[in-house]
Amino acid sequence: MDETTIPWSRAAAFVRQHTHDVRNGLNSLDLEMEYLSELVPAEGEAADSVKRVRRQVRAVTQQLRTLSTLFQEPSAVAAKLPARVLLKIWREKHAALTAAPEVRWTDELGEEQVSVDVEMMATVFRELLTNATLHSPGAPLMISARCEGNEVTFELREPKKAAVDPSAWGQPFSSTRRDHYGLGLWNARRLMQASGVSFRQSYLADEACLLTRLALPVV
């Protein structure tokens, strides 16, 4: 049977509409659970069961909201700021991440200024750290920041036990892990492109590590 080719814009619109419709149903279910909570004793097994169901409903609703957001076209709102602020944000994302590996930070920045969407970059940093945490052998990560010519560069080095080929990474729907859909790095790439940030990943055999490099122009 021939495969049907569907434009990405139509597929994205379907995901947004479908998740919206399902969320409406979940919100109605949440309201019904609120009504039910008034009919059962305030304490006891029934009350605990209602609370668990409401937590699960709200968790699924949030997952759908996050999924829908990934299928919106990113629109950057750039702001001029010291490049060092971005490194600080990366540090904050690392500190907030559960079970994150140790990071050795190198700050060689001066007073360079960049223009970028801060929220988008915060999402990118979180995604890169999350991936590194999931696939790290436990060795410390290395993150450095410096100015090279008319660009500010951020580099993340992840030690690897075996060689990796990142050329096919970042393709949507490519993940086979539960609750992961291959959308994280794909979305991060889109956010960086919208923010004018160049992105490259490569395996350094002489260092046995994955190098992730972000570069953005000095303004």
Summary of the structure (lengths in Angstrom):
residues: 219
radius of gyration: 21.3
end to end distance: 53.4
largest distance: 68.5
contacts: 576
relative contact order: 0.12
helix: 47%
strand: 21%
